[in-house]
Structures are given as structure tokens and as C-alpha cells.
Amino acid sequence: MREKHVRVLVLDGFTLLREHAESNLALREFLQGLSVLCGLADCTALLLSTETNKATDVEYAMVDGILSLSAELIGLKAIRGLELIKFRGSNNIPGRHTFLINESGLRIYPPALRHPQRG
């Protein structure tokens, strides 16, 4: 990571990693080692999973942030949602935010504002 100046490391398939870990302790040790390595390399790690985290999961206690992404079909349009389940050291707005990805980039709408596609 240092040699390539990697700033973001994405590990897709965290569910499989958890399933193949010998124990919760082994998973905890892996996550701790990854955290130290990323800290030394000034890199952010994103662990992708299709599961819904529970407060009792090992990774829930060890990570700084957990984002939940969703998509809801309304008619022919998919309304994308983002919720900060956990974000250590942050004063964030609770609730499900909608977001839009287009040619201009990413735009996030707080829960109090209506998404332009919803009217």
C-alpha cells in the first residue's frame, strides 16, 4: 500500500471472510491487523458486505463507521438510500438519506429534504 500510495482499499466479500474465519478471535485479529496496516499507510479500508450488521458482530465494535446502502423501487425509478449506522466521532444527521448519482457526481439529501425524483 505504501509503495503504490494507495489511499482507499476495498475488500469486497466480507461475508465470505467471516464465514471462513476460524473463530471470532481470528476475525478480530485480522481486522486489528488491517486497521494497523491502514493506519501506518494512511489508507482507508472499506469492507463490503451484503449482510445487516448487528451490534453483537465482531466487526461492529472494531470499525469506525458502518454505512447501509439501499434501493427502493418507486414506479420505474430506483430511489437510493444511505444510512449511517455507526460513525465514530461524528455528529451526523440520523435517518435514511436519499442520494443521486449522475454526470455531476454524488448528491446526498438529508431526511428532512425531499428527493427531487419523489416530487
All heavy atoms as an XYZ file, in Angstrom:
924
protein
N       0.823     -1.190      0.000
C       0.000      0.000      0.000
C       0.866      1.251      0.000
O       0.530      2.213     -0.686
C      -0.939      0.008      1.215
C      -2.037     -1.029      1.114
S      -3.352     -0.974      2.361
C      -2.491     -0.821      3.877
N       1.942      1.233      0.749
C       2.820      2.408      0.773
C       3.500      2.626     -0.567
O       3.588      3.743     -1.050
C       3.892      2.249      1.851
C       3.434      2.606      3.227
C       4.603      2.600      4.169
N       4.150      2.777      5.529
C       4.925      2.642      6.568
N       6.193      2.316      6.422
N       4.454      2.824      7.775
N       3.996      1.536     -1.166
C       4.718      1.656     -2.437
C       3.829      2.212     -3.543
O       4.280      2.984     -4.372
C       5.263      0.291     -2.857
C       6.385     -0.211     -1.981
C       6.786     -1.632     -2.348
O       6.373     -2.132     -3.408
O       7.520     -2.240     -1.541
N       2.580      1.822     -3.558
C       1.642      2.253     -4.601
C       0.869      3.502     -4.197
O       0.035      3.982     -4.960
C       0.648      1.134     -4.925
C       1.304     -0.137     -5.414
C       1.808      0.016     -6.800
C       2.362     -1.310     -7.298
N       2.947     -1.208     -8.597
N       1.103      4.010     -2.981
C       0.398      5.192     -2.457
C      -1.115      4.999     -2.484
O      -1.867      5.896     -2.876
C       0.797      6.458     -3.214
C       2.272      6.701     -3.206
N       2.944      7.121     -2.070
C       3.212      6.561     -4.167
C       4.218      7.237     -2.345
N       4.420      6.897     -3.612
N      -1.547      3.825     -2.070
C      -2.971      3.505     -2.025
C      -3.622      4.287     -0.890
O      -3.138      4.294      0.231
C      -3.169      1.980     -1.812
C      -4.630      1.649     -1.604
C      -2.601      1.207     -2.983
N      -4.709      4.971     -1.183
C      -5.418      5.750     -0.166
C      -6.730      5.097      0.251
O      -7.252      5.370      1.310
C      -5.698      7.173     -0.668
C      -4.443      7.977     -0.858
C      -3.823      8.289      0.494
N      -2.524      8.921      0.342
C      -1.421      8.474      0.905
N      -1.434      7.411      1.659
N      -0.286      9.093      0.728
N      -7.266      4.233     -0.625
C      -8.501      3.523     -0.315
C      -8.332      2.062     -0.712
O      -7.959      1.764     -1.849
C      -9.718      4.132     -1.064
C     -10.979      3.336     -0.769
C      -9.913      5.588     -0.694
N      -8.586      1.172      0.231
C      -8.531     -0.267      0.000
C      -9.945     -0.814      0.135
O     -10.588     -0.623      1.166
C      -7.611     -0.932      1.028
C      -7.559     -2.455      1.018
C      -6.924     -2.961     -0.271
C      -6.807     -2.962      2.233
N     -10.460     -1.452     -0.913
C     -11.814     -2.003     -0.892
C     -11.719     -3.526     -0.875
O     -11.149     -4.129     -1.775
C     -12.633     -1.535     -2.129
C     -14.030     -2.131     -2.091
C     -12.692     -0.016     -2.187
N     -12.287     -4.124      0.186
C     -12.346     -5.581      0.299
C     -13.796     -6.001      0.120
O     -14.626     -5.818      1.018
C     -11.821     -6.051      1.659
C     -10.364     -5.733      1.963
C     -10.008     -6.160      3.377
C      -9.450     -6.418      0.965
N     -14.107     -6.529     -1.042
C     -15.454     -6.972     -1.340
C     -15.586     -8.428     -0.904
O     -14.653     -9.210     -1.045
C     -15.729     -6.830     -2.837
C     -17.201     -6.936     -3.169
O     -18.018     -7.105     -2.246
O     -17.542     -6.840     -4.353
N     -16.726     -8.786     -0.367
C     -16.942    -10.165      0.055
C     -16.604    -10.398      1.517
O     -16.116    -11.461      1.892
N     -16.861     -9.408      2.362
C     -16.551     -9.570      3.776
C     -17.341    -10.720      4.389
O     -16.878    -11.386      5.315
C     -16.821     -8.266      4.539
C     -16.400     -8.346      5.968
C     -15.057     -8.316      6.306
C     -17.333     -8.471      6.970
C     -14.651     -8.413      7.621
C     -16.939     -8.568      8.294
C     -15.604     -8.533      8.621
N     -18.522    -10.997      3.859
C     -19.330    -12.115      4.345
C     -18.564    -13.424      4.218
O     -18.535    -14.232      5.148
C     -20.650    -12.193      3.562
O     -21.332    -10.956      3.696
C     -21.528    -13.313      4.061
N     -17.898    -13.624      3.079
C     -17.100    -14.835      2.891
C     -15.922    -14.888      3.851
O     -15.579    -15.953      4.374
C     -16.589    -14.923      1.446
C     -17.637    -15.225      0.394
C     -17.034    -15.148     -1.001
C     -18.253    -16.584      0.631
N     -15.307    -13.746      4.079
C     -14.190    -13.691      5.019
C     -14.650    -14.131      6.400
O     -13.988    -14.925      7.067
C     -13.619    -12.268      5.072
C     -12.447    -12.043      5.999
C     -11.223    -12.799      5.508
C     -12.144    -10.568      6.098
N     -15.789    -13.622      6.838
C     -16.312    -14.004      8.145
C     -16.640    -15.490      8.201
O     -16.360    -16.159      9.182
C     -17.552    -13.195      8.487
C     -18.024    -13.552      9.893
C     -19.256    -12.876     10.374
N     -19.387    -11.517      9.954
C     -20.556    -10.975      9.654
N     -21.650    -11.689      9.716
N     -20.639     -9.719      9.303
N     -17.235    -16.015      7.128
C     -17.594    -17.436      7.099
C     -16.368    -18.343      7.171
O     -16.424    -19.426      7.745
C     -18.386    -17.746      5.833
C     -19.790    -17.186      5.843
C     -20.506    -17.378      4.522
O     -19.934    -17.991      3.584
O     -21.658    -16.908      4.405
N     -15.238    -17.908      6.595
C     -14.038    -18.741      6.569
C     -13.088    -18.491      7.725
O     -12.101    -19.201      7.865
C     -13.308    -18.580      5.237
C     -14.065    -19.147      4.066
N     -14.844    -20.273      4.146
C     -14.183    -18.725      2.786
C     -15.394    -20.528      2.977
N     -15.015    -19.597      2.132
N     -13.397    -17.502      8.551
C     -12.551    -17.252      9.715
C     -12.704    -18.422     10.682
O     -13.804    -18.942     10.896
C     -12.949    -15.947     10.393
N     -11.602    -18.839     11.265
C     -11.626    -19.980     12.183
C     -12.438    -19.691     13.443
O     -13.029    -20.595     14.025
C     -10.200    -20.375     12.562
C      -9.399    -20.913     11.396
C      -7.964    -21.223     11.771
O      -7.618    -21.206     12.967
O      -7.185    -21.478     10.849
N     -12.457    -18.427     13.852
C     -13.177    -18.048     15.067
C     -13.387    -16.535     15.063
O     -12.822    -15.822     14.231
C     -12.373    -18.446     16.308
O     -11.164    -17.702     16.352
N     -14.189    -16.060     16.025
C     -14.346    -14.615     16.179
C     -13.022    -13.961     16.548
O     -12.750    -12.837     16.132
C     -15.396    -14.298     17.243
C     -16.812    -14.396     16.709
O     -17.035    -14.413     15.507
N     -17.768    -14.467     17.613
N     -12.199    -14.670     17.318
C     -10.890    -14.145     17.686
C     -10.015    -13.970     16.441
O      -9.345    -12.948     16.279
C     -10.199    -15.057     18.698
C      -8.798    -14.640     19.122
C      -8.813    -13.268     19.784
C      -8.198    -15.677     20.060
N     -10.027    -14.944     15.541
C      -9.233    -14.851     14.308
C      -9.711    -13.675     13.455
O      -8.901    -12.940     12.888
C      -9.320    -16.151     13.517
N     -11.013    -13.481     13.383
C     -11.565    -12.358     12.623
C     -11.163    -11.041     13.268
O     -10.754    -10.100     12.589
C     -13.088    -12.473     12.539
C     -13.802    -11.390     11.737
C     -13.327    -11.375     10.285
C     -15.309    -11.601     11.803
N     -11.246    -10.979     14.597
C     -10.848     -9.772     15.330
C      -9.369     -9.455     15.092
O      -9.001     -8.311     14.870
C     -11.127     -9.954     16.818
C     -10.823     -8.722     17.633
C     -11.151     -8.905     19.107
N     -12.586     -9.055     19.280
C     -13.172    -10.070     19.925
N     -12.432    -11.026     20.457
N     -14.468    -10.114     20.044
N      -8.521    -10.471     15.118
C      -7.088    -10.266     14.882
C      -6.828     -9.779     13.464
O      -5.988     -8.911     13.239
C      -6.312    -11.542     15.174
C      -6.237    -11.869     16.654
C      -5.621    -13.229     16.935
O      -5.435    -14.045     15.992
O      -5.336    -13.492     18.119
N      -7.550    -10.336     12.492
C      -7.403     -9.878     11.110
C      -7.784     -8.410     10.988
O      -7.071     -7.611     10.382
C      -8.254    -10.728     10.158
C      -8.333    -10.157      8.777
C      -7.280    -10.311      7.883
C      -9.445     -9.431      8.366
C      -7.330     -9.759      6.607
C      -9.514     -8.879      7.099
C      -8.460     -9.043      6.218
N      -8.934     -8.048     11.557
C      -9.402     -6.663     11.478
C      -8.453     -5.709     12.191
O      -8.195     -4.606     11.708
C     -10.810     -6.540     12.051
C     -11.924     -7.197     11.228
C     -13.235     -7.167     11.991
C     -12.053     -6.541      9.873
N      -7.923     -6.127     13.330
C      -6.966     -5.284     14.049
C      -5.704     -5.094     13.224
O      -5.187     -3.981     13.109
C      -6.624     -5.901     15.413
C      -5.682     -5.069     16.238
C      -6.264     -3.718     16.618
O      -7.457     -3.594     16.857
N      -5.436     -2.703     16.666
N      -5.190     -6.163     12.622
C      -4.006     -6.066     11.770
C      -4.252     -5.173     10.563
O      -3.399     -4.354     10.193
N      -5.424     -5.300      9.963
C      -5.787     -4.453      8.820
C      -5.866     -2.990      9.245
O      -5.380     -2.109      8.537
C      -7.126     -4.917      8.236
C      -7.652     -4.145      7.036
C      -6.706     -4.281      5.851
C      -9.051     -4.638      6.674
N      -6.427     -2.746     10.412
C      -6.534     -1.381     10.925
C      -5.160     -0.760     11.156
O      -4.912      0.388     10.778
C      -7.331     -1.391     12.231
O      -7.390     -0.103     12.781
N      -4.261     -1.513     11.738
C      -2.896     -1.014     11.989
C      -2.197     -0.743     10.670
O      -1.579      0.310     10.477
C      -2.102     -2.012     12.856
C      -0.625     -1.648     12.899
C      -2.678     -2.071     14.263
N      -2.277     -1.691      9.744
C      -1.631     -1.544      8.440
C      -2.159     -0.314      7.701
O      -1.384      0.484      7.170
C      -1.869     -2.802      7.601
C      -1.239     -2.849      6.220
C       0.279     -2.796      6.320
C      -1.677     -4.096      5.482
N      -3.469     -0.141      7.701
C      -4.060      1.017      7.024
C      -3.677      2.323      7.722
O      -3.428      3.331      7.063
C      -5.573      0.876      6.948
S      -6.103     -0.347      5.732
N      -3.615      2.298      9.037
C      -3.209      3.487      9.769
C      -1.787      3.896      9.437
O      -1.494      5.076      9.232
N      -0.887      2.932      9.356
C       0.507      3.216      9.023
C       0.666      3.721      7.592
O       1.542      4.526      7.304
C       1.370      1.967      9.236
C       1.548      1.525     10.687
C       2.243      0.167     10.735
C       2.332      2.558     11.478
N      -0.199      3.231      6.702
C      -0.110      3.610      5.292
C      -1.003      4.808      4.958
O      -1.072      5.210      3.797
C      -0.486      2.419      4.411
N      -1.687      5.363      5.952
C      -2.621      6.473      5.736
C      -3.651      6.104      4.670
O      -3.872      6.827      3.700
C      -1.877      7.754      5.363
C      -2.755      8.986      5.453
O      -3.727      8.967      6.232
O      -2.484      9.961      4.724
N      -4.260      4.939      4.862
C      -5.199      4.375      3.899
C      -6.528      4.080      4.594
O      -6.547      3.646      5.743
C      -4.598      3.091      3.317
S      -5.658      2.231      2.153
N      -7.625      4.290      3.898
C      -8.953      3.964      4.400
C      -9.369      2.620      3.829
O      -9.266      2.399      2.619
C      -9.970      5.039      3.977
O      -9.564      6.287      4.537
C     -11.369      4.694      4.427
N      -9.844      1.722      4.673
C     -10.318      0.413      4.223
C     -11.838      0.397      4.224
O     -12.475      0.838      5.180
C      -9.795     -0.693      5.126
N     -12.418     -0.098      3.147
C     -13.860     -0.296      3.043
C     -14.111     -1.796      2.941
O     -13.603     -2.455      2.035
C     -14.421      0.405      1.814
C     -14.235      1.919      1.738
C     -14.721      2.439      0.398
C     -14.948      2.606      2.879
N     -14.881     -2.325      3.881
C     -15.235     -3.744      3.875
C     -16.674     -3.852      3.399
O     -17.581     -3.344      4.055
C     -15.096     -4.341      5.280
C     -13.771     -4.112      5.989
C     -13.822     -4.665      7.404
C     -12.642     -4.745      5.213
N     -16.897     -4.497      2.270
C     -18.234     -4.589      1.682
C     -18.892     -5.902      2.067
O     -18.266     -6.957      2.026
C     -18.155     -4.466      0.163
C     -17.421     -3.246     -0.391
C     -17.502     -3.232     -1.904
C     -17.941     -1.952      0.198
N     -20.163     -5.816      2.444
C     -20.901     -6.994      2.858
C     -22.353     -6.841      2.451
O     -22.873     -5.721      2.383
C     -20.802     -7.164      4.383
O     -21.627     -8.213      4.817
N     -23.015     -7.941      2.207
C     -24.440     -7.899      1.888
C     -25.280     -8.146      3.129
O     -26.501     -8.099      3.063
C     -24.792     -8.965      0.823
O     -24.384    -10.241      1.309
C     -24.117     -8.667     -0.488
N     -24.649     -8.400      4.254
C     -25.365     -8.697      5.488
C     -25.737     -7.435      6.244
O     -25.121     -6.393      6.088
C     -24.498     -9.568      6.403
C     -24.230    -10.930      5.838
C     -23.443    -11.795      6.786
O     -23.362    -11.453      7.981
O     -22.913    -12.795      6.333
N     -26.722     -7.562      7.093
C     -27.091     -6.485      8.002
C     -26.331     -6.708      9.295
O     -26.479     -7.746      9.930
C     -28.610     -6.498      8.283
O     -29.292     -6.388      7.034
C     -28.996     -5.355      9.186
N     -25.501     -5.742      9.659
C     -24.709     -5.893     10.879
C     -25.577     -5.758     12.115
O     -26.512     -4.980     12.150
C     -23.589     -4.845     10.918
C     -22.503     -5.171      9.946
O     -22.746     -5.330      8.761
N     -21.305     -5.297     10.440
N     -25.192     -6.542     13.107
C     -25.845     -6.458     14.407
C     -24.821     -5.936     15.394
O     -23.628     -6.121     15.230
C     -26.337     -7.848     14.822
C     -27.347     -8.454     13.848
C     -27.717     -9.850     14.242
C     -26.658    -10.856     13.961
N     -26.408    -11.281     12.639
N     -25.279     -5.282     16.424
C     -24.380     -4.692     17.413
C     -23.488     -5.740     18.076
O     -22.462     -5.409     18.649
C     -25.184     -3.945     18.472
N     -23.840     -7.008     17.975
C     -23.040     -8.059     18.604
C     -21.951     -8.592     17.677
O     -21.097     -9.351     18.114
C     -23.941     -9.235     19.035
O     -24.660     -9.711     17.886
C     -24.924     -8.802     20.100
N     -21.959     -8.229     16.399
C     -20.944     -8.705     15.467
C     -19.582     -8.130     15.826
O     -19.475     -6.976     16.253
C     -21.294     -8.331     14.024
C     -22.470     -9.132     13.486
O     -22.799    -10.178     14.074
O     -23.052     -8.705     12.478
N     -18.537     -8.936     15.632
C     -17.172     -8.536     15.964
C     -16.788     -7.252     15.252
O     -16.267     -6.316     15.860
C     -16.178     -9.666     15.593
C     -14.752     -9.204     15.722
C     -16.438    -10.896     16.437
N     -17.057     -7.169     13.961
C     -16.638     -6.001     13.181
C     -17.362     -4.731     13.603
O     -16.828     -3.635     13.492
C     -16.801     -6.243     11.686
C     -18.204     -6.475     11.208
C     -18.665     -7.914     11.291
O     -18.059     -8.727     12.005
O     -19.661     -8.227     10.632
N     -18.578     -4.861     14.120
C     -19.334     -3.680     14.543
C     -18.580     -2.909     15.625
O     -18.523     -1.688     15.614
C     -20.718     -4.092     15.052
C     -21.620     -2.919     15.334
C     -22.429     -2.399     14.336
C     -21.649     -2.319     16.582
C     -23.255     -1.312     14.577
C     -22.464     -1.226     16.830
C     -23.269     -0.730     15.827
O     -24.070      0.349     16.066
N     -17.990     -3.629     16.548
C     -17.266     -2.991     17.650
C     -15.914     -2.443     17.224
O     -15.376     -1.541     17.858
C     -17.078     -3.987     18.786
N     -15.347     -2.959     16.136
C     -13.977     -2.620     15.777
C     -13.850     -1.522     14.732
O     -12.812     -0.896     14.639
C     -13.257     -3.871     15.281
C     -13.181     -4.947     16.350
S     -12.046     -6.226     15.914
C     -10.493     -5.386     16.014
N     -14.883     -1.288     13.955
C     -14.772     -0.326     12.863
C     -15.210      1.064     13.299
O     -15.929      1.226     14.281
C     -15.589     -0.773     11.626
C     -15.094     -2.111     11.102
C     -17.078     -0.826     11.935
N     -14.765      2.070     12.557
C     -15.119      3.452     12.865
C     -16.476      3.842     12.284
O     -17.144      4.721     12.811
C     -14.056      4.415     12.330
C     -12.752      4.286     13.087
O     -12.788      3.985     14.295
O     -11.689      4.487     12.478
N     -16.866      3.203     11.196
C     -18.117      3.579     10.571
C     -18.784      2.432      9.854
O     -18.111      1.545      9.323
N     -20.097      2.430      9.858
C     -20.884      1.453      9.105
C     -21.956      2.216      8.344
O     -22.731      2.978      8.927
C     -21.537      0.399     10.021
C     -20.466     -0.408     10.746
C     -22.465     -0.511      9.222
C     -21.015     -1.408     11.737
N     -21.965      2.038      7.031
C     -22.964      2.647      6.155
C     -23.869      1.559      5.610
O     -23.399      0.501      5.215
C     -22.296      3.352      4.970
C     -21.281      4.434      5.273
C     -20.650      4.912      3.985
C     -21.933      5.580      5.996
N     -25.144      1.828      5.560
C     -26.092      0.904      4.965
C     -26.639      1.550      3.697
O     -27.157      2.666      3.737
C     -27.231      0.625      5.945
O     -28.221     -0.175      5.337
N     -26.488      0.853      2.569
C     -26.993      1.344      1.290
C     -28.228      0.536      0.904
O     -28.292     -0.670      1.145
C     -25.929      1.219      0.203
C     -24.621      1.960      0.445
C     -23.640      1.674     -0.675
C     -24.869      3.456      0.569
N     -29.196      1.202      0.299
C     -30.411      0.512     -0.116
C     -30.921      1.119     -1.415
O     -30.490      2.186     -1.826
C     -31.486      0.634      0.978
O     -31.800      1.997      1.198
N     -31.851      0.401     -2.037
C     -32.529      0.906     -3.227
C     -33.993      0.502     -3.129
O     -34.318     -0.643     -2.835
C     -31.901      0.343     -4.492
N     -34.873      1.476     -3.333
C     -36.306      1.254     -3.245
C     -36.917      1.595     -4.596
O     -36.691      2.687     -5.120
C     -36.876      2.166     -2.150
C     -38.360      2.140     -2.008
C     -38.846      3.172     -0.989
O     -38.031      3.896     -0.403
O     -40.074      3.247     -0.812
N     -37.646      0.651     -5.163
C     -38.301      0.906     -6.447
C     -39.610      1.641     -6.230
O     -40.480      1.196     -5.486
C     -38.565     -0.401     -7.187
C     -37.346     -1.078     -7.802
C     -37.739     -2.404     -8.439
C     -36.693     -0.177     -8.832
N     -39.738      2.807     -6.885
C     -40.980      3.567     -6.889
C     -41.335      3.768     -8.352
O     -40.697      4.551     -9.051
C     -40.824      4.912     -6.149
C     -40.481      4.662     -4.679
C     -42.089      5.741     -6.288
C     -40.280      5.902     -3.848
N     -42.316      3.020     -8.796
C     -42.636      3.021    -10.218
C     -41.480      2.409    -10.988
O     -41.037      1.311    -10.688
N     -40.964      3.155    -11.953
C     -39.835      2.673    -12.748
C     -38.497      3.207    -12.246
O     -37.462      2.922    -12.837
C     -40.029      3.075    -14.219
C     -41.254      2.472    -14.899
C     -41.403      3.039    -16.305
C     -41.163      0.955    -14.936
N     -38.518      3.981    -11.174
C     -37.287      4.593    -10.668
C     -36.827      3.917     -9.386
O     -37.636      3.532     -8.547
C     -37.494      6.079    -10.398
C     -37.776      6.869    -11.643
C     -37.875      8.330    -11.340
C     -38.127      9.083    -12.637
N     -38.104     10.501    -12.466
N     -35.512      3.803     -9.255
C     -34.913      3.295     -8.024
C     -34.437      4.490     -7.209
O     -33.656      5.304     -7.685
C     -33.746      2.366     -8.336
N     -34.931      4.601     -5.991
C     -34.501      5.654     -5.079
C     -33.451      5.046     -4.162
O     -33.718      4.098     -3.432
C     -35.684      6.218     -4.252
C     -36.810      6.696     -5.169
C     -35.202      7.325     -3.323
C     -36.429      7.807     -6.122
N     -32.249      5.586     -4.244
C     -31.148      5.056     -3.451
C     -31.132      5.690     -2.072
O     -31.367      6.881     -1.924
C     -29.825      5.324     -4.160
C     -29.716      4.607     -5.480
C     -28.395      4.927     -6.138
N     -28.219      4.143     -7.324
C     -27.986      4.652     -8.521
N     -27.893      5.951     -8.666
N     -27.833      3.866     -9.557
N     -30.825      4.868     -1.068
C     -30.781      5.357      0.302
C     -29.446      5.060      0.963
O     -28.761      4.094      0.614
N     -29.078      5.905      1.898
C     -27.857      5.754      2.674
C     -28.188      6.074      4.124
O     -28.839      7.075      4.407
C     -26.786      6.721      2.163
C     -25.463      6.753      2.907
C     -24.331      6.956      1.916
C     -25.440      7.843      3.941
N     -27.783      5.190      5.027
C     -27.986      5.443      6.453
C     -26.682      5.175      7.191
O     -26.028      4.160      6.961
C     -29.087      4.550      7.015
C     -29.416      4.864      8.449
C     -30.597      4.068      8.978
O     -31.179      3.276      8.227
O     -30.913      4.241     10.162
N     -26.292      6.117      8.031
C     -25.107      5.939      8.863
C     -25.525      5.149     10.089
O     -26.193      5.669     10.974
C     -24.520      7.287      9.288
C     -23.925      8.124      8.176
C     -23.618      9.527      8.670
C     -22.681      7.475      7.639
N     -25.152      3.881     10.119
C     -25.479      3.026     11.249
C     -24.558      3.375     12.415
O     -24.975      3.436     13.559
C     -25.322      1.532     10.880
C     -26.172      1.180      9.653
C     -25.656      0.647     12.064
C     -27.647      1.381      9.802
N     -23.301      3.609     12.085
C     -22.295      3.973     13.086
C     -21.255      4.841     12.403
O     -20.806      4.529     11.300
C     -21.638      2.701     13.638
C     -20.493      2.959     14.584
C     -19.832      1.650     14.997
C     -18.639      1.918     15.891
N     -17.954      0.682     16.254
N     -20.874      5.918     13.044
C     -19.804      6.762     12.515
C     -19.118      7.427     13.702
O     -19.542      8.481     14.169
C     -20.345      7.789     11.521
C     -19.323      8.252     10.532
C     -18.838      7.392      9.565
C     -18.829      9.535     10.583
C     -17.893      7.808      8.651
C     -17.879      9.960      9.672
C     -17.413      9.092      8.709
N     -18.106      6.752     14.208
C     -17.417      7.165     15.427
C     -16.856      8.581     15.314
O     -16.256      8.951     14.321
C     -16.282      6.173     15.709
C     -15.647      6.338     17.059
C     -14.646      5.243     17.322
N     -15.366      3.972     17.453
C     -14.822      2.786     17.310
N     -13.551      2.665     17.029
N     -15.526      1.698     17.449
N     -17.067      9.376     16.363
C     -16.510     10.720     16.422
C     -17.192     11.716     15.509
O     -16.615     12.738     15.164
N     -18.424     11.442     15.119
C     -19.109     12.313     14.171
C     -20.464     12.732     14.719
O     -21.153     11.962     15.378
C     -19.302     11.582     12.844
O     -20.129     12.314     11.989
N     -20.836     13.940     14.427
C     -22.158     14.438     14.755
C     -22.964     14.426     13.458
O     -23.003     15.401     12.734
C     -22.067     15.853     15.339
C     -23.407     16.363     15.786
O     -24.354     15.602     15.926
N     -23.507     17.657     15.994
N     -23.568     13.279     13.149
C     -24.257     13.147     11.864
C     -25.766     13.267     12.029
O     -26.291     13.218     13.130
C     -23.873     11.825     11.193
C     -24.191     10.638     12.071
O     -25.351     10.335     12.297
N     -23.175      9.965     12.590
N     -26.436     13.427     10.917
C     -27.896     13.521     10.895
C     -28.459     12.099     10.821
O     -28.194     11.378      9.857
C     -28.379     14.340      9.681
C     -27.789     15.747      9.735
C     -29.902     14.387      9.635
C     -28.016     16.551      8.467
N     -29.216     11.686     11.852
C     -29.750     10.316     11.839
C     -30.829     10.138     10.784
O     -31.430     11.109     10.321
C     -30.324     10.156     13.255
C     -30.577     11.532     13.738
C     -29.600     12.433     13.031
N     -31.069      8.895     10.423
C     -32.132      8.577      9.478
C     -31.601      8.210      8.110
O     -30.414      8.288      7.836
N     -32.524      7.802      7.261
C     -32.182      7.385      5.905
C     -32.097      8.609      4.998
O     -33.052      9.361      4.868
C     -33.232      6.418      5.374
C     -32.939      5.861      4.014
C     -34.002      4.825      3.640
N     -33.761      4.297      2.330
C     -34.369      4.738      1.225
N     -35.256      5.700      1.300
N     -34.096      4.206      0.056
N     -30.953      8.804      4.389
C     -30.738      9.885      3.424
C     -30.926      9.289      2.033
O     -30.549      8.155      1.785
C     -29.309     10.422      3.511
C     -28.904     10.955      4.844
N     -29.425     10.537      6.037
C     -27.994     11.880      5.174
C     -28.874     11.186      7.035
N     -27.989     12.008      6.536
N     -31.501     10.044      1.129
C     -31.540      9.591     -0.260
C     -30.342     10.192     -0.975
O     -29.791     11.212     -0.550
C     -32.848     10.007     -0.960
O     -33.001     11.408     -0.870
C     -34.041      9.314     -0.345
N     -29.920      9.518     -2.034
C     -28.815     10.066     -2.807
C     -29.008      9.795     -4.285
O     -29.739      8.897     -4.682
C     -27.457      9.569     -2.305
C     -27.170      8.106     -2.526
C     -26.448      7.678     -3.633
C     -27.576      7.157     -1.602
C     -26.156      6.339     -3.819
C     -27.288      5.816     -1.780
C     -26.567      5.405     -2.893
N     -28.368     10.634     -5.066
C     -28.479     10.585     -6.518
C     -27.077     10.570     -7.104
O     -26.223     11.345     -6.686
C     -29.248     11.824     -6.990
C     -29.479     12.006     -8.486
C     -30.358     10.889     -9.028
C     -30.131     13.358     -8.738
N     -26.837      9.677     -8.032
C     -25.569      9.632     -8.756
C     -25.880      9.985    -10.209
O     -26.708      9.338    -10.848
C     -24.919      8.234     -8.693
C     -24.695      7.818     -7.240
C     -23.609      8.224     -9.479
C     -24.243      6.365     -7.091
N     -25.227     11.034    -10.699
C     -25.414     11.414    -12.097
C     -24.096     11.929    -12.668
O     -23.044     11.787    -12.041
C     -26.549     12.439    -12.243
C     -26.273     13.723    -11.499
O     -25.136     14.071    -11.201
N     -27.333     14.456    -11.184
N     -24.156     12.549    -13.843
C     -22.936     13.018    -14.502
C     -22.206     14.096    -13.694
O     -21.019     14.327    -13.881
C     -23.224     13.528    -15.917
C     -24.202     14.682    -16.003
C     -25.673     14.284    -15.900
O     -25.998     13.082    -16.005
O     -26.492     15.187    -15.690
N     -22.896     14.750    -12.765
C     -22.271     15.773    -11.919
C     -21.597     15.178    -10.686
O     -20.876     15.866     -9.988
C     -23.314     16.790    -11.454
O     -23.902     17.420    -12.569
N     -21.868     13.919    -10.402
C     -21.272     13.261     -9.234
C     -22.334     12.719     -8.296
O     -23.390     12.271     -8.719
N     -22.050     12.810     -7.009
C     -22.922     12.274     -5.968
C     -23.576     13.419     -5.210
O     -22.902     14.360     -4.795
C     -22.091     11.418     -4.996
C     -22.797     10.855     -3.777
C     -23.786      9.778     -4.186
C     -21.782     10.296     -2.801
N     -24.883     13.332     -5.013
C     -25.601     14.346     -4.244
C     -26.423     13.611     -3.182
O     -27.203     12.714     -3.505
C     -26.498     15.157     -5.153
C     -27.216     16.228     -4.421
C     -27.840     17.213     -5.356
N     -27.803     18.487     -4.654
C     -27.529     19.624     -5.202
N     -27.255     19.688     -6.463
N     -27.543     20.724     -4.495
N     -26.244     14.011     -1.911
C     -26.933     13.367     -0.791
C     -27.962     14.341     -0.220
O     -27.671     15.515     -0.007
C     -25.933     12.944      0.302
C     -24.927     11.943     -0.281
C     -26.665     12.332      1.501
C     -23.810     11.571      0.646
N     -29.179     13.826      0.032
C     -30.272     14.629      0.560
C     -30.610     14.153      1.970
O     -30.963     12.993      2.162
C     -31.510     14.505     -0.338
C     -31.247     14.930     -1.761
C     -30.848     13.998     -2.720
C     -31.369     16.261     -2.133
C     -30.594     14.395     -4.019
C     -31.111     16.660     -3.442
C     -30.721     15.712     -4.372
O     -30.454     16.108     -5.656
N     -30.507     15.032      2.964
C     -30.861     14.651      4.343
C     -32.323     14.238      4.444
O     -33.139     14.605      3.593
C     -30.605     15.923      5.154
C     -29.766     16.787      4.290
C     -30.062     16.413      2.873
N     -32.688     13.514      5.490
C     -34.069     13.034      5.628
C     -35.121     14.143      5.609
O     -36.223     13.926      5.141
C     -34.066     12.332      6.987
C     -32.651     11.958      7.213
C     -31.822     13.014      6.544
N     -34.811     15.331      6.083
C     -35.795     16.415      6.146
C     -36.135     16.982      4.769
O     -37.189     17.565      4.580
C     -35.281     17.545      7.041
N     -35.233     16.810      3.799
C     -35.477     17.333      2.449
C     -36.048     16.237      1.572
O     -35.690     15.077      1.677
C     -34.181     17.848      1.836
C     -33.499     18.988      2.577
C     -32.200     19.348      1.873
C     -34.404     20.203      2.626
N     -36.917     16.609      0.671
C     -37.483     15.622     -0.254
C     -36.554     15.436     -1.439
O     -35.967     16.372     -1.934
C     -38.858     16.083     -0.727
C     -39.867     16.118      0.411
C     -41.267     16.352     -0.077
N     -41.820     15.308     -0.906
C     -42.264     14.130     -0.458
N     -42.153     13.830      0.801
N     -42.801     13.275     -1.279
N     -36.442     14.215     -1.880
C     -35.631     13.884     -3.050
C     -36.351     14.418     -4.278
O     -37.568     14.291     -4.410
C     -35.480     12.357     -3.120
C     -34.528     11.898     -4.164
N     -34.823     11.946     -5.496
C     -33.279     11.412     -4.067
C     -33.803     11.480     -6.179
N     -32.857     11.148     -5.346
N     -35.631     15.054     -5.218
C     -36.292     15.643     -6.393
C     -37.051     14.629     -7.236
O     -38.008     14.989     -7.910
C     -35.139     16.273     -7.193
C     -33.886     15.731     -6.624
C     -34.198     15.224     -5.233
N     -36.661     13.361     -7.232
C     -37.366     12.351     -8.021
C     -38.676     11.934     -7.359
O     -39.521     11.351     -7.982
C     -36.491     11.127     -8.237
C     -35.317     11.397     -9.144
C     -34.486     10.147     -9.385
O     -34.687      9.122     -8.773
N     -33.537     10.246    -10.279
N     -38.828     12.212     -6.079
C     -40.056     11.822     -5.376
C     -41.122     12.889     -5.471
O     -42.260     12.666     -5.149
C     -39.761     11.557     -3.897
C     -39.094     10.240     -3.678
C     -39.135      9.906     -2.217
N     -38.663      8.550     -2.041
C     -38.512      7.992     -0.887
N     -38.784      8.655      0.223
N     -38.076      6.756     -0.781
N     -40.750     14.114     -5.835
C     -41.736     15.159     -6.012
C     -41.988     15.982     -4.788
O     -41.551     15.900     -3.736
